[in-house]
Amino acid sequence: MVKPTDNREPTSKRGLECPDCGCMHFRVLYTRRAWGGRLLRRRTCRHCGRRVTTYERVGG
Ligand SMILES: [Zn+2]
């Protein structure tokens, strides 16, 4: 399947979608503290198994 555009969006937004299958069901593998006071979350798509890493800003 050919993707028309690769419009990846910032992962800080709510409603993360899988870049491969477009589903929004993710399982969090682990959460880890990253540099700059951020949280790194490793997630895997429940549908196709695609792994994505998101960085979330911690309030405060
Ligand atoms: Zn997927």
N, CA, C, O and the ligand as a Tripos MOL2 file, in Angstrom:
@<TRIPOS>MOLECULE
protein
  241   239    61     0     0
PROTEIN
NO_CHARGES

@<TRIPOS>ATOM
      1 N           0.8520   -1.2010    0.0000 N.3       1 MET1
      2 CA          0.0000    0.0000    0.0000 C.3       1 MET1
      3 C           0.8880    1.2520    0.0000 C.2       1 MET1
      4 O           1.8610    1.3350    0.7490 O.2       1 MET1
      5 N           0.5430    2.1970   -0.8320 N.am      2 VAL2
      6 CA          1.3310    3.4230   -0.9160 C.3       2 VAL2
      7 C           0.6750    4.5110   -0.0900 C.2       2 VAL2
      8 O          -0.5250    4.7660   -0.1920 O.2       2 VAL2
      9 N           1.4920    5.1390    0.7260 N.am      3 LYS3
     10 CA          0.9560    6.2330    1.5160 C.3       3 LYS3
     11 C           1.0610    7.5390    0.7390 C.2       3 LYS3
     12 O           2.1380    7.8720    0.2440 O.2       3 LYS3
     13 N           0.0010    8.2620    0.6250 N.am      4 PRO4
     14 CA          0.0290    9.5240   -0.1170 C.3       4 PRO4
     15 C           0.9320   10.5580    0.5350 C.2       4 PRO4
     16 O           1.7420   11.2020   -0.1320 O.2       4 PRO4
     17 N           0.7920   10.7030    1.7940 N.am      5 THR5
     18 CA          1.6360   11.6660    2.4940 C.3       5 THR5
     19 C           2.0540   11.0930    3.8290 C.2       5 THR5
     20 O           1.3810   10.2350    4.4000 O.2       5 THR5
     21 N           3.1290   11.5660    4.2920 N.am      6 ASP6
     22 CA          3.5830   11.1370    5.5940 C.3       6 ASP6
     23 C           3.4330   12.3130    6.5500 C.2       6 ASP6
     24 O           4.3890   13.0270    6.8540 O.2       6 ASP6
     25 N           2.2500   12.4820    6.9940 N.am      7 ASN7
     26 CA          1.9890   13.6350    7.8610 C.3       7 ASN7
     27 C           2.0260   13.2170    9.3160 C.2       7 ASN7
     28 O           0.9990   13.0700    9.9780 O.2       7 ASN7
     29 N           3.2070   13.0390    9.7720 N.am      8 ARG8
     30 CA          3.3770   12.6800   11.1700 C.3       8 ARG8
     31 C           3.1080   13.8800   12.0480 C.2       8 ARG8
     32 O           3.4970   14.9980   11.7120 O.2       8 ARG8
     33 N           2.4720   13.6680   13.1240 N.am      9 GLU9
     34 CA          2.1480   14.7690   14.0130 C.3       9 GLU9
     35 C           2.8950   14.6070   15.3220 C.2       9 GLU9
     36 O           3.3000   13.5060   15.6940 O.2       9 GLU9
     37 N           3.0670   15.7090   16.0030 N.am     10 PRO10
     38 CA          3.7310   15.6350   17.3070 C.3      10 PRO10
     39 C           3.0240   14.6530   18.2180 C.2      10 PRO10
     40 O           1.7960   14.6280   18.3030 O.2      10 PRO10
     41 N           3.8010   13.8640   18.8790 N.am     11 THR11
     42 CA          3.2060   12.8200   19.6970 C.3      11 THR11
     43 C           2.7380   13.3240   21.0540 C.2      11 THR11
     44 O           2.1690   12.5760   21.8490 O.2      11 THR11
     45 N           2.9860   14.6000   21.3020 N.am     12 SER12
     46 CA          2.5420   15.1430   22.5760 C.3      12 SER12
     47 C           1.0310   15.3310   22.5770 C.2      12 SER12
     48 O           0.4080   15.4790   23.6290 O.2      12 SER12
     49 N           0.4580   15.3240   21.3860 N.am     13 LYS13
     50 CA         -0.9700   15.5090   21.2460 C.3      13 LYS13
     51 C          -1.7150   14.2610   21.7310 C.2      13 LYS13
     52 O          -1.2110   13.1420   21.6400 O.2      13 LYS13
     53 N          -2.8920   14.4750   22.2340 N.am     14 ARG14
     54 CA         -3.6910   13.3200   22.6340 C.3      14 ARG14
     55 C          -4.1990   12.5960   21.4020 C.2      14 ARG14
     56 O          -4.4050   13.2120   20.3570 O.2      14 ARG14
     57 N          -4.3960   11.3380   21.5140 N.am     15 GLY15
     58 CA         -4.9320   10.5870   20.3960 C.3      15 GLY15
     59 C          -3.8540   10.1680   19.4230 C.2      15 GLY15
     60 O          -3.9390   10.4310   18.2240 O.2      15 GLY15
     61 N          -2.8590    9.5250   19.9460 N.am     16 LEU16
     62 CA         -1.7810    9.0130   19.1120 C.3      16 LEU16
     63 C          -2.3060    7.9350   18.1660 C.2      16 LEU16
     64 O          -3.0200    7.0190   18.5750 O.2      16 LEU16
     65 N          -1.9370    8.0680   16.9020 N.am     17 GLU17
     66 CA         -2.3580    7.0670   15.9320 C.3      17 GLU17
     67 C          -1.1680    6.2850   15.4280 C.2      17 GLU17
     68 O          -0.0710    6.8240   15.2840 O.2      17 GLU17
     69 N          -1.3820    5.0480   15.1670 N.am     18 CYS18
     70 CA         -0.3180    4.2250   14.6150 C.3      18 CYS18
     71 C          -0.0030    4.6950   13.2010 C.2      18 CYS18
     72 O          -0.9060    4.8200   12.3750 O.2      18 CYS18
     73 N           1.2730    4.9570   12.9160 N.am     19 PRO19
     74 CA          1.6520    5.4160   11.5820 C.3      19 PRO19
     75 C           1.4580    4.3490   10.5140 C.2      19 PRO19
     76 O           1.4210    4.6620    9.3240 O.2      19 PRO19
     77 N           1.3360    3.1260   10.9180 N.am     20 ASP20
     78 CA          1.1810    2.0540    9.9480 C.3      20 ASP20
     79 C          -0.2690    1.7190    9.6610 C.2      20 ASP20
     80 O          -0.6930    1.7080    8.5050 O.2      20 ASP20
     81 N          -1.0230    1.4480   10.6990 N.am     21 CYS21
     82 CA         -2.3910    0.9850   10.4780 C.3      21 CYS21
     83 C          -3.4310    2.0160   10.8960 C.2      21 CYS21
     84 O          -4.6140    1.8660   10.5910 O.2      21 CYS21
     85 N          -2.9950    3.0630   11.5930 N.am     22 GLY22
     86 CA         -3.9100    4.1600   11.9270 C.3      22 GLY22
     87 C          -4.7820    3.8920   13.1340 C.2      22 GLY22
     88 O          -5.6270    4.7200   13.4760 O.2      22 GLY22
     89 N          -4.6010    2.7740   13.7800 N.am     23 CYS23
     90 CA         -5.4120    2.5120   14.9530 C.3      23 CYS23
     91 C          -4.8720    3.3080   16.1400 C.2      23 CYS23
     92 O          -3.7400    3.7890   16.1060 O.2      23 CYS23
     93 N          -5.6470    3.4380   17.1400 N.am     24 MET24
     94 CA         -5.2550    4.2760   18.2720 C.3      24 MET24
     95 C          -5.1210    3.4780   19.5490 C.2      24 MET24
     96 O          -5.2100    4.0220   20.6500 O.2      24 MET24
     97 N          -4.9110    2.2160   19.3970 N.am     25 HIS25
     98 CA         -4.7900    1.3740   20.5770 C.3      25 HIS25
     99 C          -3.3280    0.9940   20.7810 C.2      25 HIS25
    100 O          -2.7390    0.2320   20.0130 O.2      25 HIS25
    101 N          -2.7890    1.5380   21.8120 N.am     26 PHE26
    102 CA         -1.3940    1.2660   22.1080 C.3      26 PHE26
    103 C          -1.2370    0.6780   23.4930 C.2      26 PHE26
    104 O          -2.0170    0.9480   24.4060 O.2      26 PHE26
    105 N          -0.2170   -0.1230   23.6180 N.am     27 ARG27
    106 CA          0.1220   -0.6570   24.9170 C.3      27 ARG27
    107 C           1.4650   -0.0500   25.3080 C.2      27 ARG27
    108 O           2.4050   -0.0310   24.5130 O.2      27 ARG27
    109 N           1.5420    0.4360   26.5140 N.am     28 VAL28
    110 CA          2.7880    1.0400   26.9710 C.3      28 VAL28
    111 C           3.7300   -0.0500   27.4580 C.2      28 VAL28
    112 O           3.4070   -0.8240   28.3590 O.2      28 VAL28
    113 N           4.9010   -0.0880   26.8390 N.am     29 LEU29
    114 CA          5.8920   -1.0810   27.2430 C.3      29 LEU29
    115 C           6.6210   -0.6160   28.4910 C.2      29 LEU29
    116 O           6.7570   -1.3600   29.4630 O.2      29 LEU29
    117 N           7.0810    0.6090   28.4520 N.am     30 TYR30
    118 CA          7.6920    1.1560   29.6410 C.3      30 TYR30
    119 C           7.7330    2.6700   29.5790 C.2      30 TYR30
    120 O           7.6250    3.2760   28.5130 O.2      30 TYR30
    121 N           7.8900    3.2540   30.7340 N.am     31 THR31
    122 CA          8.0190    4.7020   30.8360 C.3      31 THR31
    123 C           9.3460    4.9990   31.5100 C.2      31 THR31
    124 O           9.7330    4.3560   32.4870 O.2      31 THR31
    125 N          10.0140    5.9680   30.9740 N.am     32 ARG32
    126 CA         11.3480    6.2630   31.4750 C.3      32 ARG32
    127 C          11.5680    7.7660   31.4570 C.2      32 ARG32
    128 O          11.0490    8.4840   30.6020 O.2      32 ARG32
    129 N          12.3360    8.2090   32.4030 N.am     33 ARG33
    130 CA         12.6130    9.6360   32.4640 C.3      33 ARG33
    131 C          13.6980    9.9900   31.4490 C.2      33 ARG33
    132 O          14.7590    9.3650   31.4140 O.2      33 ARG33
    133 N          13.4240   10.9780   30.6450 N.am     34 ALA34
    134 CA         14.3870   11.3830   29.6270 C.3      34 ALA34
    135 C          14.9700   12.7380   29.9870 C.2      34 ALA34
    136 O          14.5800   13.3610   30.9750 O.2      34 ALA34
    137 N          15.9030   13.1770   29.1730 N.am     35 TRP35
    138 CA         16.5420   14.4650   29.4300 C.3      35 TRP35
    139 C          15.5310   15.5880   29.2750 C.2      35 TRP35
    140 O          14.5170   15.4510   28.5910 O.2      35 TRP35
    141 N          15.8370   16.7140   29.9360 N.am     36 GLY36
    142 CA         14.9870   17.9000   29.8000 C.3      36 GLY36
    143 C          13.6860   17.7790   30.5710 C.2      36 GLY36
    144 O          12.7160   18.4770   30.2720 O.2      36 GLY36
    145 N          13.6590   16.9010   31.5600 N.am     37 GLY37
    146 CA         12.4530   16.7610   32.3630 C.3      37 GLY37
    147 C          11.2890   16.1760   31.5960 C.2      37 GLY37
    148 O          10.1310   16.5040   31.8550 O.2      37 GLY37
    149 N          11.5980   15.3200   30.6620 N.am     38 ARG38
    150 CA         10.5340   14.7190   29.8800 C.3      38 ARG38
    151 C          10.3990   13.2410   30.1850 C.2      38 ARG38
    152 O          11.2840   12.6130   30.7670 O.2      38 ARG38
    153 N           9.2830   12.7180   29.7800 N.am     39 LEU39
    154 CA          9.0830   11.2860   29.9370 C.3      39 LEU39
    155 C           9.1030   10.6090   28.5860 C.2      39 LEU39
    156 O           8.4480   11.0470   27.6400 O.2      39 LEU39
    157 N           9.8440    9.5640   28.5130 N.am     40 LEU40
    158 CA          9.8910    8.7720   27.2950 C.3      40 LEU40
    159 C           8.9620    7.5860   27.4770 C.2      40 LEU40
    160 O           9.0420    6.8640   28.4710 O.2      40 LEU40
    161 N           8.0990    7.3990   26.5260 N.am     41 ARG41
    162 CA          7.2060    6.2440   26.6010 C.3      41 ARG41
    163 C           7.3780    5.3880   25.3650 C.2      41 ARG41
    164 O           7.3010    5.8660   24.2330 O.2      41 ARG41
    165 N           7.6060    4.1530   25.6050 N.am     42 ARG42
    166 CA          7.7430    3.2070   24.5170 C.3      42 ARG42
    167 C           6.4150    2.4910   24.3840 C.2      42 ARG42
    168 O           5.9510    1.8460   25.3230 O.2      42 ARG42
    169 N           5.8110    2.6050   23.2240 N.am     43 ARG43
    170 CA          4.4980    1.9990   23.0450 C.3      43 ARG43
    171 C           4.5070    1.0530   21.8660 C.2      43 ARG43
    172 O           5.3190    1.1820   20.9510 O.2      43 ARG43
    173 N           3.6150    0.1240   21.8990 N.am     44 THR44
    174 CA          3.4740   -0.7910   20.7750 C.3      44 THR44
    175 C           2.0090   -0.8540   20.3590 C.2      44 THR44
    176 O           1.1070   -0.8830   21.1960 O.2      44 THR44
    177 N           1.8020   -0.8730   19.0760 N.am     45 CYS45
    178 CA          0.4480   -0.9220   18.5410 C.3      45 CYS45
    179 C          -0.1530   -2.2930   18.8080 C.2      45 CYS45
    180 O           0.4830   -3.3210   18.5770 O.2      45 CYS45
    181 N          -1.3630   -2.2920   19.2870 N.am     46 ARG46
    182 CA         -2.0070   -3.5760   19.5880 C.3      46 ARG46
    183 C          -2.4250   -4.2850   18.3190 C.2      46 ARG46
    184 O          -2.6220   -5.5000   18.3050 O.2      46 ARG46
    185 N          -2.5540   -3.5280   17.2730 N.am     47 HIS47
    186 CA         -3.0660   -4.1100   16.0440 C.3      47 HIS47
    187 C          -1.9560   -4.7190   15.1910 C.2      47 HIS47
    188 O          -2.0340   -5.8850   14.8050 O.2      47 HIS47
    189 N          -0.9280   -3.9310   14.9010 N.am     48 CYS48
    190 CA          0.1130   -4.4050   13.9860 C.3      48 CYS48
    191 C           1.4670   -4.5770   14.6690 C.2      48 CYS48
    192 O           2.4070   -5.0970   14.0680 O.2      48 CYS48
    193 N           1.5630   -4.1460   15.9060 N.am     49 GLY49
    194 CA          2.8120   -4.3510   16.6210 C.3      49 GLY49
    195 C           3.8600   -3.2900   16.3750 C.2      49 GLY49
    196 O           4.9870   -3.4110   16.8530 O.2      49 GLY49
    197 N           3.5160   -2.2750   15.6550 N.am     50 ARG50
    198 CA          4.4390   -1.1850   15.3720 C.3      50 ARG50
    199 C           4.8440   -0.5030   16.6740 C.2      50 ARG50
    200 O           4.0030   -0.2290   17.5300 O.2      50 ARG50
    201 N           6.1220   -0.2340   16.8120 N.am     51 ARG51
    202 CA          6.5890    0.4040   18.0320 C.3      51 ARG51
    203 C           6.8760    1.8670   17.7930 C.2      51 ARG51
    204 O           7.5070    2.2410   16.8050 O.2      51 ARG51
    205 N           6.4150    2.6740   18.6930 N.am     52 VAL52
    206 CA          6.6630    4.0980   18.6020 C.3      52 VAL52
    207 C           7.1590    4.6050   19.9440 C.2      52 VAL52
    208 O           6.8230    4.0700   21.0000 O.2      52 VAL52
    209 N           7.9550    5.6380   19.8700 N.am     53 THR53
    210 CA          8.4660    6.2640   21.0910 C.3      53 THR53
    211 C           7.8840    7.6570   21.1800 C.2      53 THR53
    212 O           7.9350    8.4260   20.2200 O.2      53 THR53
    213 N           7.3400    7.9700   22.3160 N.am     54 THR54
    214 CA          6.7790    9.3050   22.4910 C.3      54 THR54
    215 C           7.4850    9.9900   23.6470 C.2      54 THR54
    216 O           7.9170    9.3580   24.6110 O.2      54 THR54
    217 N           7.5860   11.2930   23.5160 N.am     55 TYR55
    218 CA          8.1570   12.0950   24.5880 C.3      55 TYR55
    219 C           7.0590   12.9850   25.1300 C.2      55 TYR55
    220 O           6.3890   13.6970   24.3820 O.2      55 TYR55
    221 N           6.8870   12.9370   26.4180 N.am     56 GLU56
    222 CA          5.8650   13.7660   27.0170 C.3      56 GLU56
    223 C           6.4900   14.7090   28.0160 C.2      56 GLU56
    224 O           7.3730   14.3480   28.7930 O.2      56 GLU56
    225 N           6.0100   15.9040   27.9660 N.am     57 ARG57
    226 CA          6.5250   16.8980   28.8580 C.3      57 ARG57
    227 C           5.8640   16.7540   30.2230 C.2      57 ARG57
    228 O           4.6480   16.5910   30.3160 O.2      57 ARG57
    229 N           6.6470   16.8130   31.2500 N.am     58 VAL58
    230 CA          6.0980   16.7050   32.5910 C.3      58 VAL58
    231 C           5.7720   18.0950   33.1030 C.2      58 VAL58
    232 O           6.5940   19.0100   33.0460 O.2      58 VAL58
    233 N           4.5740   18.2280   33.5960 N.am     59 GLY59
    234 CA          4.1750   19.5280   34.1010 C.3      59 GLY59
    235 C           4.9640   19.9360   35.3300 C.2      59 GLY59
    236 O           5.3410   19.0960   36.1470 O.2      59 GLY59
    237 N           5.2110   21.2350   35.4540 N.am     60 GLY60
    238 CA          5.9210   21.6950   36.6000 C.3      60 GLY60
    239 C           7.2540   22.2320   36.2780 C.2      60 GLY60
    240 O           7.9780   22.6650   37.1740 O.2      60 GLY60
    241 ZN         -0.7270   -0.3890   14.0160 Zn       61 ZN61
@<TRIPOS>BOND
     1     1     2 1
     2     2     3 1
     3     3     4 2
     4     3     5 am
     5     5     6 1
     6     6     7 1
     7     7     8 2
     8     7     9 am
     9     9    10 1
    10    10    11 1
    11    11    12 2
    12    11    13 am
    13    13    14 1
    14    14    15 1
    15    15    16 2
    16    15    17 am
    17    17    18 1
    18    18    19 1
    19    19    20 2
    20    19    21 am
    21    21    22 1
    22    22    23 1
    23    23    24 2
    24    23    25 am
    25    25    26 1
    26    26    27 1
    27    27    28 2
    28    27    29 am
    29    29    30 1
    30    30    31 1
    31    31    32 2
    32    31    33 am
    33    33    34 1
    34    34    35 1
    35    35    36 2
    36    35    37 am
    37    37    38 1
    38    38    39 1
    39    39    40 2
    40    39    41 am
    41    41    42 1
    42    42    43 1
    43    43    44 2
    44    43    45 am
    45    45    46 1
    46    46    47 1
    47    47    48 2
    48    47    49 am
    49    49    50 1
    50    50    51 1
    51    51    52 2
    52    51    53 am
    53    53    54 1
    54    54    55 1
    55    55    56 2
    56    55    57 am
    57    57    58 1
    58    58    59 1
    59    59    60 2
    60    59    61 am
    61    61    62 1
    62    62    63 1
    63    63    64 2
    64    63    65 am
    65    65    66 1
    66    66    67 1
    67    67    68 2
    68    67    69 am
    69    69    70 1
    70    70    71 1
    71    71    72 2
    72    71    73 am
    73    73    74 1
    74    74    75 1
    75    75    76 2
    76    75    77 am
    77    77    78 1
    78    78    79 1
    79    79    80 2
    80    79    81 am
    81    81    82 1
    82    82    83 1
    83    83    84 2
    84    83    85 am
    85    85    86 1
    86    86    87 1
    87    87    88 2
    88    87    89 am
    89    89    90 1
    90    90    91 1
    91    91    92 2
    92    91    93 am
    93    93    94 1
    94    94    95 1
    95    95    96 2
    96    95    97 am
    97    97    98 1
    98    98    99 1
    99    99   100 2
   100    99   101 am
   101   101   102 1
   102   102   103 1
   103   103   104 2
   104   103   105 am
   105   105   106 1
   106   106   107 1
   107   107   108 2
   108   107   109 am
   109   109   110 1
   110   110   111 1
   111   111   112 2
   112   111   113 am
   113   113   114 1
   114   114   115 1
   115   115   116 2
   116   115   117 am
   117   117   118 1
   118   118   119 1
   119   119   120 2
   120   119   121 am
   121   121   122 1
   122   122   123 1
   123   123   124 2
   124   123   125 am
   125   125   126 1
   126   126   127 1
   127   127   128 2
   128   127   129 am
   129   129   130 1
   130   130   131 1
   131   131   132 2
   132   131   133 am
   133   133   134 1
   134   134   135 1
   135   135   136 2
   136   135   137 am
   137   137   138 1
   138   138   139 1
   139   139   140 2
   140   139   141 am
   141   141   142 1
   142   142   143 1
   143   143   144 2
   144   143   145 am
   145   145   146 1
   146   146   147 1
   147   147   148 2
   148   147   149 am
   149   149   150 1
   150   150   151 1
   151   151   152 2
   152   151   153 am
   153   153   154 1
   154   154   155 1
   155   155   156 2
   156   155   157 am
   157   157   158 1
   158   158   159 1
   159   159   160 2
   160   159   161 am
   161   161   162 1
   162   162   163 1
   163   163   164 2
   164   163   165 am
   165   165   166 1
   166   166   167 1
   167   167   168 2
   168   167   169 am
   169   169   170 1
   170   170   171 1
   171   171   172 2
   172   171   173 am
   173   173   174 1
   174   174   175 1
   175   175   176 2
   176   175   177 am
   177   177   178 1
   178   178   179 1
   179   179   180 2
   180   179   181 am
   181   181   182 1
   182   182   183 1
   183   183   184 2
   184   183   185 am
   185   185   186 1
   186   186   187 1
   187   187   188 2
   188   187   189 am
   189   189   190 1
   190   190   191 1
   191   191   192 2
   192   191   193 am
   193   193   194 1
   194   194   195 1
   195   195   196 2
   196   195   197 am
   197   197   198 1
   198   198   199 1
   199   199   200 2
   200   199   201 am
   201   201   202 1
   202   202   203 1
   203   203   204 2
   204   203   205 am
   205   205   206 1
   206   206   207 1
   207   207   208 2
   208   207   209 am
   209   209   210 1
   210   210   211 1
   211   211   212 2
   212   211   213 am
   213   213   214 1
   214   214   215 1
   215   215   216 2
   216   215   217 am
   217   217   218 1
   218   218   219 1
   219   219   220 2
   220   219   221 am
   221   221   222 1
   222   222   223 1
   223   223   224 2
   224   223   225 am
   225   225   226 1
   226   226   227 1
   227   227   228 2
   228   227   229 am
   229   229   230 1
   230   230   231 1
   231   231   232 2
   232   231   233 am
   233   233   234 1
   234   234   235 1
   235   235   236 2
   236   235   237 am
   237   237   238 1
   238   238   239 1
   239   239   240 2
@<TRIPOS>SUBSTRUCTURE
     1 MET1         2 RESIDUE 1 A MET
     2 VAL2         6 RESIDUE 1 A VAL
     3 LYS3        10 RESIDUE 1 A LYS
     4 PRO4        14 RESIDUE 1 A PRO
     5 THR5        18 RESIDUE 1 A THR
     6 ASP6        22 RESIDUE 1 A ASP
     7 ASN7        26 RESIDUE 1 A ASN
     8 ARG8        30 RESIDUE 1 A ARG
     9 GLU9        34 RESIDUE 1 A GLU
    10 PRO10       38 RESIDUE 1 A PRO
    11 THR11       42 RESIDUE 1 A THR
    12 SER12       46 RESIDUE 1 A SER
    13 LYS13       50 RESIDUE 1 A LYS
    14 ARG14       54 RESIDUE 1 A ARG
    15 GLY15       58 RESIDUE 1 A GLY
    16 LEU16       62 RESIDUE 1 A LEU
    17 GLU17       66 RESIDUE 1 A GLU
    18 CYS18       70 RESIDUE 1 A CYS
    19 PRO19       74 RESIDUE 1 A PRO
    20 ASP20       78 RESIDUE 1 A ASP
    21 CYS21       82 RESIDUE 1 A CYS
    22 GLY22       86 RESIDUE 1 A GLY
    23 CYS23       90 RESIDUE 1 A CYS
    24 MET24       94 RESIDUE 1 A MET
    25 HIS25       98 RESIDUE 1 A HIS
    26 PHE26      102 RESIDUE 1 A PHE
    27 ARG27      106 RESIDUE 1 A ARG
    28 VAL28      110 RESIDUE 1 A VAL
    29 LEU29      114 RESIDUE 1 A LEU
    30 TYR30      118 RESIDUE 1 A TYR
    31 THR31      122 RESIDUE 1 A THR
    32 ARG32      126 RESIDUE 1 A ARG
    33 ARG33      130 RESIDUE 1 A ARG
    34 ALA34      134 RESIDUE 1 A ALA
    35 TRP35      138 RESIDUE 1 A TRP
    36 GLY36      142 RESIDUE 1 A GLY
    37 GLY37      146 RESIDUE 1 A GLY
    38 ARG38      150 RESIDUE 1 A ARG
    39 LEU39      154 RESIDUE 1 A LEU
    40 LEU40      158 RESIDUE 1 A LEU
    41 ARG41      162 RESIDUE 1 A ARG
    42 ARG42      166 RESIDUE 1 A ARG
    43 ARG43      170 RESIDUE 1 A ARG
    44 THR44      174 RESIDUE 1 A THR
    45 CYS45      178 RESIDUE 1 A CYS
    46 ARG46      182 RESIDUE 1 A ARG
    47 HIS47      186 RESIDUE 1 A HIS
    48 CYS48      190 RESIDUE 1 A CYS
    49 GLY49      194 RESIDUE 1 A GLY
    50 ARG50      198 RESIDUE 1 A ARG
    51 ARG51      202 RESIDUE 1 A ARG
    52 VAL52      206 RESIDUE 1 A VAL
    53 THR53      210 RESIDUE 1 A THR
    54 THR54      214 RESIDUE 1 A THR
    55 TYR55      218 RESIDUE 1 A TYR
    56 GLU56      222 RESIDUE 1 A GLU
    57 ARG57      226 RESIDUE 1 A ARG
    58 VAL58      230 RESIDUE 1 A VAL
    59 GLY59      234 RESIDUE 1 A GLY
    60 GLY60      238 RESIDUE 1 A GLY
    61 ZN61       241 GROUP 0 **** ****
